[in-house]
Amino acid sequence: MIVNFNILNGGISWKALVHQLNGDILLRHILMKGNVDDINLKLSYCEETCEGNITNSNNQLIGNFSISF
């Protein structure tokens, strides 16, 4: 499956091929390529829309991601 990441600060976007969908894998991609200041990120995901949000430790939206199969 392909994950499309978007980080709002700086307009950073990229795609990643993943074989398993879990929070640790998503966080690793975000921390490596997202140029984020906060490592205490939270992910939310909706299985119906295959979309999710990325928030920082202050519960502020810093990006989003979507899954395509």
Buried (B, 14 or more C-beta within 10 A) or exposed (E): EEBBBBBEEEEBEBEBEBEEEEEEBBBEBBEEBBEBEEEEBBBEBEEEEBBBBBBBEEEEEBBBBBBEE
